[in-house]
């Protein structure tokens, strides 16, 4: 295997390169995370998503206009193989309690990047039954807060009804609603995906499980006028 300079000086990812990571959800978080993991050197991915690409997804997700109408999972599989020869197993299906165990079987680690509570519950329950580590990543409805929580620290509320909005609690769970398609949430979505990639790689190399939180209000940028 050929190593890049940064791999020899920073860390060797080869022990994790062939371990299967299953990403559930290919929206603003899941799709960008899958791309980051593949480009970092994790070349065995499974992506589970029932949706097809729509025009309003283009502002926050790694698609092009030519991809509209194509299943997200299959588009990622093709794009990442062309980019870095990553072997992505696309699952263009709806994950439910009935099929969740079979969809997650064989994974080294699972990522829940879904935007609805029933699917999050199904992923968490299936991961627990299989004894798999599961990282839940999400954005708040406000679009200025994101987090990643391992399953043992993650709690969800009951699925919302038409007249009941779920609350956001940074100490428990943050539930994604529709913020992922707003163009101005792209910077935060990319930050959350990057943080999740770092946390996942660390877990696969040394077994650590680190939760994280990100808020745009706390992000400091220093600029210099030229």
C-alpha positions as CSV (number, residue, x, y, z in Angstrom):
1,X,0.0,0.0,0.0
2,X,1.3,3.5,-0.9
3,X,1.4,6.0,1.9
4,X,1.2,9.7,1.5
5,X,3.6,11.9,3.4
6,X,0.9,13.2,5.8
7,X,0.0,9.6,6.7
8,X,3.5,8.7,7.8
9,X,3.9,11.9,9.8
10,X,0.4,12.3,11.1
11,X,-1.1,8.8,11.6
12,X,-1.5,5.5,9.7
13,X,-5.1,4.9,8.7
14,X,-4.4,1.5,7.1
15,X,-5.8,-0.4,10.1
16,X,-9.2,1.2,9.5
17,X,-9.1,1.4,5.7
18,X,-10.9,-1.9,5.0
19,X,-13.4,-1.8,7.9
20,X,-17.0,-1.2,6.9
21,X,-18.6,2.1,7.9
22,X,-22.4,2.3,7.3
23,X,-23.8,5.8,6.9
24,X,-27.6,6.0,7.3
25,X,-28.9,9.0,5.5
26,X,-27.3,10.8,2.6
27,X,-28.4,14.3,3.1
28,X,-26.3,17.4,4.0
29,X,-24.6,15.5,6.9
30,X,-24.4,11.9,5.6
31,X,-23.4,12.6,2.0
32,X,-20.7,15.1,3.0
33,X,-19.5,12.7,5.7
34,X,-19.3,9.8,3.3
35,X,-17.2,11.9,0.9
36,X,-14.9,13.0,3.7
37,X,-14.3,9.4,4.9
38,X,-13.6,8.1,1.4
39,X,-11.2,10.9,0.6
40,X,-9.4,10.3,4.0
41,X,-8.8,6.7,3.1
42,X,-11.7,4.7,4.4
43,X,-12.6,2.8,1.3
44,X,-15.4,0.5,2.5
45,X,-18.6,2.3,3.0
46,X,-22.3,1.4,2.9
47,X,-24.8,4.2,2.4
48,X,-28.5,3.7,3.2
49,X,-30.9,6.3,1.9
50,X,-34.3,6.0,0.2
51,X,-34.3,9.4,-1.5
52,X,-33.6,10.7,-4.9
53,X,-31.7,13.9,-5.5
54,X,-33.9,17.0,-5.8
55,X,-33.0,20.5,-7.0
56,X,-33.3,22.0,-3.5
57,X,-30.6,19.6,-2.3
58,X,-27.9,21.1,-4.5
59,X,-27.0,24.0,-2.1
60,X,-25.9,21.9,0.8
61,X,-25.1,18.4,-0.6
62,X,-22.3,17.2,-3.0
63,X,-24.5,16.8,-6.1
64,X,-24.6,18.5,-9.5
65,X,-27.6,19.5,-11.6
66,X,-27.1,16.4,-13.8
67,X,-27.7,14.2,-10.7
68,X,-31.3,15.4,-10.1
69,X,-33.7,12.5,-10.0
70,X,-31.0,9.8,-9.4
71,X,-30.9,7.9,-6.0
72,X,-28.6,9.6,-3.6
73,X,-26.9,6.3,-2.5
74,X,-26.1,5.2,-6.0
75,X,-24.8,8.7,-7.0
76,X,-22.4,8.7,-4.0
77,X,-21.2,5.2,-4.9
78,X,-20.4,6.2,-8.5
79,X,-18.8,9.5,-7.6
80,X,-16.6,8.2,-4.8
81,X,-15.4,5.2,-6.9
82,X,-14.5,7.6,-9.7
83,X,-12.8,10.0,-7.2
84,X,-10.7,7.7,-5.0
85,X,-11.7,4.1,-6.0
86,X,-13.8,3.8,-2.8
87,X,-16.0,0.8,-2.6
88,X,-19.4,2.2,-1.6
89,X,-22.3,-0.2,-1.3
90,X,-25.5,1.7,-2.1
91,X,-28.7,0.7,-0.4
92,X,-31.5,2.7,-2.1
93,X,-34.2,1.6,0.4
94,X,-36.1,3.0,3.4
95,X,-34.5,1.8,6.7
96,X,-37.3,0.5,9.0
97,X,-37.4,-1.6,12.1
98,X,-38.1,-4.6,9.9
99,X,-34.9,-4.4,7.8
100,X,-32.5,-2.3,9.9
101,X,-30.6,-5.3,11.3
102,X,-29.9,-6.7,7.9
103,X,-28.9,-3.3,6.5
104,X,-26.4,-2.8,9.4
105,X,-25.0,-6.3,9.5
106,X,-21.3,-6.6,9.1
107,X,-20.5,-3.0,9.9
108,X,-17.6,-1.9,12.1
109,X,-19.4,1.3,13.0
110,X,-22.7,2.9,12.2
111,X,-23.5,6.5,11.6
112,X,-27.1,7.8,12.0
113,X,-27.4,10.9,9.9
114,X,-31.2,10.7,9.3
115,X,-33.5,13.7,9.6
116,X,-36.4,12.0,11.3
117,X,-37.0,10.3,14.6
118,X,-38.5,7.0,13.5
119,X,-35.5,6.2,11.4
120,X,-33.1,7.3,14.2
121,X,-34.9,5.0,16.6
122,X,-34.6,2.1,14.1
123,X,-30.9,2.7,13.6
124,X,-30.2,2.9,17.4
125,X,-32.2,-0.2,18.2
126,X,-30.6,-2.3,15.4
127,X,-27.1,-1.1,16.3
128,X,-27.8,-2.1,20.0
129,X,-29.1,-5.5,19.0
130,X,-26.0,-6.2,16.9
131,X,-23.6,-4.7,19.5
132,X,-22.4,-2.1,17.0
133,X,-21.1,1.4,18.0
134,X,-23.4,4.0,16.6
135,X,-22.7,7.8,16.2
136,X,-25.7,10.0,15.9
137,X,-25.0,13.3,14.1
138,X,-27.5,16.1,13.7
139,X,-28.3,19.8,13.1
140,X,-30.7,21.9,15.2
141,X,-33.7,23.4,13.5
142,X,-32.2,26.8,14.1
143,X,-29.4,26.0,11.8
144,X,-26.7,27.3,14.1
145,X,-26.0,24.2,16.2
146,X,-24.8,20.7,15.4
147,X,-23.6,17.7,17.4
148,X,-22.4,14.1,17.4
149,X,-23.3,11.7,20.2
150,X,-22.5,8.1,20.6
151,X,-25.5,5.9,21.2
152,X,-25.0,5.5,24.9
153,X,-25.3,9.2,25.3
154,X,-28.0,9.8,22.8
155,X,-31.7,10.2,23.7
156,X,-34.6,11.0,21.5
157,X,-38.0,12.3,22.1
158,X,-41.2,10.7,20.9
159,X,-41.8,11.3,17.2
160,X,-43.4,14.6,16.7
161,X,-47.0,15.0,15.8
162,X,-48.4,17.7,13.4
163,X,-48.9,20.1,16.3
164,X,-45.9,19.2,18.4
165,X,-42.4,20.4,17.7
166,X,-39.5,18.5,19.3
167,X,-37.3,20.5,21.6
168,X,-33.6,20.8,21.1
169,X,-31.4,19.9,24.1
170,X,-27.7,20.1,23.7
171,X,-27.2,17.7,26.6
172,X,-29.4,15.0,25.2
173,X,-30.5,15.0,21.5
174,X,-30.7,17.4,18.6
175,X,-33.3,16.4,16.0
176,X,-32.8,17.4,12.4
177,X,-35.9,18.9,10.8
178,X,-35.5,20.8,7.5
179,X,-32.5,23.0,8.2
180,X,-30.3,20.8,6.1
181,X,-31.5,22.2,2.8
182,X,-31.1,25.9,3.6
183,X,-28.1,27.2,1.7
184,X,-26.8,29.2,4.7
185,X,-26.5,26.0,6.8
186,X,-23.9,24.5,4.5
187,X,-20.9,25.8,6.5
188,X,-22.2,24.3,9.7
189,X,-23.1,21.0,7.9
190,X,-19.6,20.7,6.6
191,X,-18.2,21.4,10.1
192,X,-20.3,18.7,11.6
193,X,-19.4,16.3,8.9
194,X,-15.7,17.1,9.4
195,X,-15.9,16.7,13.1
196,X,-17.8,13.4,12.7
197,X,-15.1,12.1,10.3
198,X,-12.4,12.9,12.8
199,X,-14.3,11.2,15.7
200,X,-15.0,8.1,13.6
201,X,-11.5,7.7,12.4
202,X,-10.2,8.0,16.0
203,X,-12.7,5.4,17.2
204,X,-11.7,3.0,14.5
205,X,-8.0,3.4,15.3
206,X,-8.0,3.4,19.1
207,X,-11.6,2.6,20.2
208,X,-12.2,6.1,21.7
209,X,-15.7,7.5,21.6
210,X,-15.8,11.3,21.7
211,X,-19.0,13.4,21.6
212,X,-18.9,16.8,20.1
213,X,-20.9,20.0,19.8
214,X,-20.6,22.9,17.4
215,X,-22.3,26.3,17.4
216,X,-21.7,29.0,14.9
217,X,-22.1,31.6,17.7
218,X,-18.9,30.2,19.3
219,X,-16.9,30.0,16.1
220,X,-14.3,32.7,16.0
221,X,-12.7,33.8,12.7
222,X,-9.8,36.2,12.6
223,X,-9.4,38.3,9.5
224,X,-6.7,40.7,8.4
225,X,-7.5,43.7,6.2
226,X,-5.1,43.9,3.3
